[in-house]
Amino acid sequence: MHARRTGIPALCFGMVMLIPLFYLPVGAVLLQAFRTPEGTWSAGELFSRLSSAYTWRIARFTVTQAFFSTLGSVLIGLPGAYLISHREFRGKNLLRSVSTIPFVLPPILVVLGFVIFYGNQGFLNRALMNLFSLQRPPLRIMYSFFAIVLAHSFYNFPIILRSVGTRWESLSNHYEQAAYSLGAKPLRVFFTVTLPRLMPALISSSSLVFLFCFTSFAVILVLGGGPRFTTLEVEIYRQARTSLDMSSASVFALISLVFTFTLLLFYNRLSRTSVSREPGGRSTSVFRPCSSPLSRAAVFLYICFALLFLLAPLVSVMLRSFQAQTHRAGDVVWTLQWYTQLFSRTGGSLMGAAASAVLQSLTIALVTSAAAAPLALLFSYGTARMSYRGSSVMEVILMLPMMVSSIILGLGYVLTARTVRANPHMLIVLAHMVITLPFIYRITVPAAREAYRSYAPAAYSLGAKPLRTFLDIELPLIKKSLLTGAVFVFALSMGEFNAALILSDASIQTIPILMYRLIGAYNFFGACALGTILMICCAAAFYLFDRSSSGGLA
Amino acid sequence: MNGLVISNLVKHYPEFTLQLDCSVKEGSLTTLLGPSGCGKSTALSLITGIEAQNSGRIHLAGRDITDDPPWERNIGLVFQDYALFPNMNVGQNIAYGLKIRKVPKREIARKISMLMELMGLEGYEKRKPHELSGGEKQRAALARALAPEPDLLLLDEPLSALDAKLRIRLRGEIQRIQRELEVTTVYVTHDQEEALEISDEVIVMNRGHIEQTGTPQEIYTNPKTLFCGTFIGSSTRIPKDESTMFFRPEDVVLDPSSEQEMQLFHQAVLHRKHYRGFYYEYLFSWDQVTIHAYGDGSHPLGTSCTLGVPQKRCIILRS
């Protein structure tokens, strides 16, 4: 037996878990698209759906909003990518760390933050009305195409900022210096020398953003506000839960899958070309302070705008949770009443359910991270031992759950759970495990690969068998990233809305679902209070992790 | 034979095939020398068992280890990046192989202090790897590899991450330690100077196969292939029909007094000279080829002279 083969049992065991939890449910959705509601096989539903104008209107709208949302993210993210890779300024670290927030921010909070900040009665409109003594709110962007694009851009521009920024930082500036010395002016240098080298990072991060916007659900469901702005994902949910027409839902899922799969192929091709390093390797870019007043003003404006854009909706949610209005157009008073209502019997059926929702969410999130971590460890251990070709195949197999939307996965679970009787809490945990697996895997696999490539041969040569090598050497080296990943899984699961909603029944009440119901009942204050609790739970997880990793482990 | 014997070992890759047939004498220091991409690293991972071969056998210390997993081969490894376990201190790193072999604690302590002394690492036992300099890491890695008394010590470009001065000092030390412990050693390098200095034997590799095996002197003075001749040292190659005449610059005599048994090159013109410290390297043009020779620098550029090379120093190699 040779060293590489020790990874095979780990991978087999991992696949035994992943196949019934991901590939079979998605397969069930694909099959269902070829069945009639009566249970006979027919492609009739598929063809009638494919030829209907309604379907194509939804598909067209899905693509259009994703396109403009991506464009918005690129336009907002690109200047930031330049700044963090080239300039030294106060607030840079703040910008860097704040830009990670959207990665773990629950979409339902994004939605709520938008309503509270940009809404007709929101903080922005209130401030403008007070400032200019207006009678009516000047900004009316809610429940429009623009609101969707704005929310998506806010949620996704950090992806562009970080991925292009990292690439930009790694580029050698010798190319630019050479171009300047040959007489090219800055703008020309940017378009002819810099941009082409940023293209791979730019295109791959924008296709990721496009994919996220394409399969976005909560934002459209709430901010879209009705049949005018419905996308494939919302339509799948509506067909499955409102019309109870699984075949129609599956046909929409099939269309969505074909789109995302094409995009995945495109993305995969691009990310393969973007790995090439620049000759000379190391970054030679020098961080310069901003010298001219004009550039200093531009940087200042961008930072303010980005921080406002990122933080204002969240801060608004927190502030609003401590406020109440005496009557419909009355004054705002500070109060803790929403919090007391959340945890007492006086709050009515929705507010009174909060304690149970917090408990359910915490339990689901803890069980999910406890289950996802060992699975991610198995897969990273296995793929670290594979050849380049083999591990890139595994990469695709494991990244697919990220590409298949959680609504479609949820639909798959609904379809399979009809034959296998399963507890809905259990189903939500399993769905969350599959949804978060790509994230935790991505975090652990570099550490696992490094541990195997750099240290396992040394341990083997000293006589340590694979299990011993794993326990003595590899696990201690992977532990930290595994814990980071588990905290991410916890936060993602706490905020996960889509799969939980499609799988929920009367007994299921997670924080995001309850928030959605409170928003639906126009109890924004209550939703804000619950949203604040959600933020605190996620922040506490990261804080505890940070303390434990800087203390005991380092 | 009790050293390392590699018989007809073959490993196929899509665009590369490694073929290896050689042996390393017990207690000797043998260098695997070749340019990057020649198959040295592949050879190494086959010997250690990280990769599986397509065919062939490997014997070490009289055992057939071909199908043994890496952890049963008893081969000590020192890597270019040292691979000291970052979660253990220097002492724990060195003790690791002994603990696995269930050596008694007292014996382990004795061995650690013996090795620390041998390597000049006294007082470093409690340090973490990241607190060591490059040279110290290198020596700690060597101590760790030697602790379980391996049947073979494999050094994979052990000095290439260090600066030039330290490199020269440490290769002397590696040679000293190897002689002292008489451990069979394979030293992988692309640095011909390193190979000539420390090896008992050199195996020259190119494009996945062995070009020549021999002592450093044999390889330098009597290369069997054009690749060996040109990879090590400077030389002059003169094409002749199907073959190439090959000789070293130190064998070239300027205006020889006796012309007996000499290969002569008349009217060679000195067109460049490189200052090398205590001598000059001369480049002569003769019949569209460049002849390398050494001189004292007194000849002005453009000098025309007759160059002679003793017949027995001229090697004919097939092109």
Interface residues (C-beta under 8 A of the other chain):
Chain A: M1 H2 A3 R4 S454 Y455 P457 A458 A459 Y460 S461 L462 G463 A464 K465 P466 R468 T469 D472 I473 P476 L477
Chain B: S45 T48 G49 I50 E51 A52 P69 P70 W71 E72 R73 N74 I75 G76 L77 F79 D81 A83 F85 P86 N87 Y96 G97 I100 R101 R144 A145 P148 P150 L154
